């Protein structure tokens, strides 16, 4: 945030995906589940959304922690996963 007293504005899942996630998830780089591929995302969500969020927070395979954007909040990551899986 610009002002420490003002709350940060949370970005939408779509904004996060367009900003960062699409670099790999648009084309499926290194086996990343493609945006909108419900079958591929269903496999990753078998253990639940929160398990997928934790995986994204800590990094998974070639994906770095928080998708390479250290300032992503947990809720922004959650929103991005929901956006990509739908």
Residue frames as a rotation matrix with the C-alpha (Angstrom) as fourth column:
UNK 1
0.563 0.826 0.000 0.00
0.826 -0.563 0.000 0.00
0.000 0.000 -1.000 0.00
UNK 2
0.016 -0.505 0.863 1.05
0.411 -0.784 -0.466 3.58
0.911 0.362 0.195 -0.64
UNK 3
-0.094 0.063 0.994 -0.14
-0.750 -0.661 -0.029 4.64
0.655 -0.748 0.109 2.79
UNK 4
-0.873 -0.334 -0.354 0.49
-0.054 0.790 -0.611 2.38
0.484 -0.514 -0.708 5.79
UNK 5
-0.746 0.648 0.155 -2.85
-0.313 -0.135 -0.940 3.39
-0.588 -0.750 0.304 7.25
UNK 6
0.118 0.787 -0.606 -4.81
-0.969 -0.041 -0.242 2.57
-0.216 0.616 0.758 4.09
UNK 7
0.268 0.008 0.963 -5.59
-0.120 0.992 0.025 -1.10
-0.956 -0.122 0.267 3.39
UNK 8
-0.818 -0.554 -0.154 -4.05
-0.274 0.141 0.951 -2.66
-0.505 0.821 -0.267 0.30
UNK 9
0.205 0.868 -0.453 -6.45
-0.911 -0.001 -0.413 -3.18
-0.359 0.497 0.790 -2.58
UNK 10
-0.221 -0.234 0.947 -6.80
-0.073 0.972 0.223 -6.85
-0.973 -0.019 -0.232 -3.28
UNK 11
-0.600 -0.062 -0.798 -6.48
-0.789 -0.119 0.602 -7.88
-0.132 0.991 0.022 -6.93
UNK 12
0.518 0.847 0.117 -9.03
-0.777 0.524 -0.349 -10.18
-0.357 0.090 0.930 -8.52
UNK 13
0.235 -0.367 0.900 -8.26
0.145 0.929 0.341 -13.71
-0.961 0.050 0.271 -9.63
UNK 14
0.799 0.115 0.590 -8.55
0.592 0.022 -0.806 -12.59
-0.106 0.993 -0.051 -13.25
UNK 15
0.854 -0.513 0.087 -6.05
-0.488 -0.848 -0.209 -9.76
0.180 0.136 -0.974 -12.67
UNK 16
0.246 -0.779 0.576 -3.55
-0.612 0.336 0.716 -12.13
-0.751 -0.529 -0.394 -11.03
UNK 17
0.380 -0.049 0.924 -3.91
0.488 0.859 -0.155 -14.66
-0.786 0.510 0.350 -13.83
UNK 18
0.919 -0.007 0.395 -3.42
0.355 -0.427 -0.832 -12.02
0.175 0.904 -0.389 -16.52
UNK 19
0.735 -0.652 0.187 -0.47
-0.678 -0.707 0.199 -10.50
0.002 -0.273 -0.962 -14.65
UNK 20
-0.199 -0.910 0.365 1.46
-0.936 0.286 0.205 -13.67
-0.291 -0.301 -0.908 -13.89
UNK 21
-0.055 0.175 0.983 -0.21
-0.296 0.937 -0.183 -17.05
-0.953 -0.302 0.000 -14.06
UNK 22
0.861 0.502 -0.083 -1.04
-0.201 0.187 -0.961 -17.02
-0.467 0.844 0.262 -17.77
UNK 23
0.161 -0.884 -0.438 2.67
-0.982 -0.188 0.018 -17.08
-0.099 0.427 -0.899 -18.60
UNK 24
-0.868 -0.483 0.116 2.64
-0.479 0.876 0.066 -20.81
-0.133 0.002 -0.991 -17.88
UNK 25
-0.527 0.718 0.454 -1.00
0.139 0.600 -0.788 -21.79
-0.838 -0.352 -0.416 -17.43
UNK 26
0.207 0.593 -0.778 -2.17
-0.748 -0.416 -0.517 -20.40
-0.630 0.689 0.358 -20.79
UNK 27
0.242 -0.197 -0.950 -0.17
-0.868 0.394 -0.303 -22.93
0.434 0.898 -0.075 -22.80
UNK 28
0.981 0.192 0.021 0.57
-0.178 0.853 0.490 -25.54
0.076 -0.485 0.871 -20.12
UNK 29
0.235 -0.972 -0.028 4.33
-0.611 -0.125 -0.782 -24.90
0.756 0.200 -0.623 -19.80
UNK 30
-0.732 -0.679 0.059 6.08
-0.503 0.479 -0.720 -27.69
0.460 -0.556 -0.692 -17.87
UNK 31
-0.652 0.517 -0.555 2.79
0.514 0.839 0.178 -29.52
0.557 -0.169 -0.813 -17.30
UNK 32
-0.922 0.367 -0.124 0.96
-0.156 -0.645 -0.748 -26.58
-0.355 -0.671 0.651 -15.70
UNK 33
-0.295 0.886 0.358 -2.80
0.829 0.424 -0.364 -27.16
-0.474 0.190 -0.860 -15.86
UNK 34
-0.804 -0.021 0.594 -4.20
0.458 -0.659 0.596 -24.94
0.379 0.751 0.540 -18.58
UNK 35
-0.839 0.531 -0.117 -6.62
-0.362 -0.705 -0.610 -22.16
-0.406 -0.469 0.784 -17.78
UNK 36
-0.051 0.956 -0.289 -10.17
-0.985 -0.097 -0.146 -23.49
-0.167 0.277 0.946 -18.02
UNK 37
-0.329 -0.101 -0.939 -9.15
-0.430 0.901 0.054 -27.17
0.841 0.422 -0.340 -18.35
UNK 38
0.332 0.596 0.731 -11.58
-0.905 -0.018 0.425 -28.48
0.267 -0.803 0.533 -15.75
UNK 39
0.892 -0.010 -0.452 -10.29
0.034 0.998 0.044 -32.04
0.451 -0.054 0.891 -16.00
UNK 40
-0.049 -0.995 -0.092 -6.70
0.419 0.063 -0.906 -31.06
0.907 -0.083 0.414 -15.27
UNK 41
-0.455 -0.078 0.887 -7.77
-0.597 -0.713 -0.369 -28.77
0.661 -0.697 0.278 -12.43
UNK 42
0.652 0.751 0.105 -10.09
-0.609 0.436 0.662 -31.42
0.452 -0.495 0.742 -10.96
UNK 43
0.502 -0.564 -0.656 -7.06
0.485 0.811 -0.327 -33.66
0.717 -0.154 0.680 -10.43
UNK 44
-0.558 -0.789 0.257 -5.26
0.272 -0.466 -0.842 -30.87
0.784 -0.400 0.475 -8.59
UNK 45
-0.402 0.498 0.768 -8.32
-0.768 -0.640 0.013 -30.04
0.499 -0.585 0.640 -6.51
UNK 46
0.089 0.440 -0.894 -9.02
0.066 0.893 0.446 -33.62
0.994 -0.098 0.051 -5.35
UNK 47
-0.403 -0.319 -0.857 -7.58
0.840 0.241 -0.485 -32.79
0.362 -0.916 0.171 -1.93
UNK 48
0.476 0.701 -0.531 -9.56
0.827 -0.562 -0.001 -29.55
-0.299 -0.438 -0.848 -1.81
UNK 49
0.747 -0.101 0.658 -9.05
0.304 -0.827 -0.473 -25.93
0.591 0.553 -0.587 -2.73
UNK 50
0.867 -0.413 0.281 -7.03
-0.484 -0.555 0.677 -25.14
-0.123 -0.722 -0.681 0.39
UNK 51
0.443 -0.734 0.514 -4.52
0.373 0.673 0.639 -27.89
-0.815 -0.091 0.572 -0.44
UNK 52
0.380 -0.272 0.884 -4.06
0.904 -0.096 -0.417 -26.38
0.198 0.958 0.209 -3.91
UNK 53
0.872 -0.048 0.487 -3.64
-0.096 -0.993 0.075 -22.92
0.480 -0.112 -0.870 -2.36
UNK 54
0.734 -0.636 0.238 -0.97
-0.257 0.065 0.964 -24.23
-0.629 -0.769 -0.115 0.05
UNK 55
0.341 -0.597 0.726 0.82
0.786 0.605 0.128 -25.88
-0.516 0.527 0.675 -2.87
UNK 56
0.520 -0.093 0.849 0.84
0.630 -0.629 -0.455 -22.59
0.577 0.771 -0.269 -4.80
UNK 57
0.948 -0.175 0.264 2.00
-0.301 -0.755 0.582 -20.66
0.098 -0.631 -0.769 -1.73
UNK 58
0.503 -0.778 0.375 4.98
-0.225 0.302 0.927 -22.96
-0.834 -0.551 -0.023 -1.22
UNK 59
-0.160 -0.515 -0.842 5.69
-0.972 -0.068 0.226 -23.71
-0.173 0.854 -0.490 -4.88
UNK 60
0.498 0.371 0.784 5.12
-0.201 0.929 -0.312 -26.91
-0.844 -0.002 0.537 -6.78
UNK 61
0.494 -0.391 0.776 7.54
0.807 0.539 -0.242 -28.54
-0.324 0.746 0.582 -9.20
UNK 62
-0.417 -0.720 0.554 8.89
0.876 -0.481 0.035 -25.83
0.241 0.500 0.832 -11.51
UNK 63
0.401 0.608 0.685 6.39
0.338 -0.794 0.506 -23.25
0.851 0.029 -0.524 -10.17
UNK 64
-0.706 -0.705 0.063 8.11
0.232 -0.315 -0.920 -20.96
0.669 -0.635 0.386 -7.66
UNK 65
-0.500 0.515 -0.696 6.45
0.817 0.014 -0.577 -20.01
-0.288 -0.857 -0.428 -4.36
UNK 66
0.039 0.682 -0.730 3.49
0.231 -0.717 -0.658 -17.68
-0.972 -0.143 -0.186 -4.86
UNK 67
0.685 0.291 0.668 3.86
0.658 0.146 -0.739 -18.14
-0.312 0.946 -0.091 -8.60
UNK 68
-0.209 -0.875 0.437 6.90
0.947 -0.292 -0.131 -15.90
0.242 0.387 0.890 -8.60
UNK 69
-0.056 0.248 0.967 5.07
-0.001 -0.969 0.248 -12.87
0.998 0.013 0.055 -7.17
UNK 70
-0.720 -0.371 -0.587 6.13
0.519 0.275 -0.810 -12.53
0.462 -0.887 -0.006 -3.54
UNK 71
-0.934 0.335 0.121 3.46
-0.346 -0.775 -0.529 -9.91
-0.084 -0.537 0.840 -2.84
UNK 72
-0.320 0.862 -0.394 0.51
-0.275 0.313 0.909 -12.18
0.906 0.400 0.137 -3.66
UNK 73
-0.380 0.292 0.878 -1.77
-0.916 0.011 -0.400 -12.66
-0.127 -0.956 0.264 -0.68
UNK 74
-0.891 0.106 0.442 -3.19
0.040 0.987 -0.155 -16.06
-0.453 -0.120 -0.883 0.15
UNK 75
0.063 0.998 0.025 -6.66
0.211 0.011 -0.977 -14.88
-0.975 0.067 -0.210 -0.87
UNK 76
0.246 -0.054 -0.968 -5.34
-0.848 -0.495 -0.188 -13.57
-0.469 0.867 -0.168 -4.21
UNK 77
-0.818 -0.552 -0.164 -3.76
-0.569 0.735 0.369 -16.97
-0.083 0.395 -0.915 -4.88
UNK 78
-0.582 0.692 0.428 -7.05
0.307 0.674 -0.672 -18.65
-0.753 -0.260 -0.604 -3.98
UNK 79
0.357 0.760 -0.543 -8.94
-0.234 -0.490 -0.840 -16.33
-0.904 0.427 0.003 -6.36
UNK 80
-0.162 -0.506 -0.847 -6.47
-0.962 -0.108 0.249 -17.04
-0.218 0.856 -0.469 -9.17
UNK 81
-0.954 -0.181 0.238 -6.84
-0.157 0.981 0.117 -20.81
-0.254 0.074 -0.964 -8.75
UNK 82
-0.170 0.969 0.179 -10.63
0.330 0.227 -0.916 -20.54
-0.928 -0.097 -0.359 -8.75
UNK 83
0.342 0.268 -0.901 -10.50
-0.636 -0.639 -0.432 -18.35
-0.692 0.721 -0.048 -11.86
UNK 84
-0.483 -0.632 -0.606 -8.18
-0.873 0.297 0.387 -20.74
-0.065 0.716 -0.695 -13.73
UNK 85
-0.918 0.110 0.380 -10.11
0.045 0.983 -0.177 -23.86
-0.394 -0.146 -0.908 -12.74
UNK 86
0.104 0.995 0.007 -13.38
0.259 -0.020 -0.966 -22.44
-0.960 0.103 -0.260 -14.02
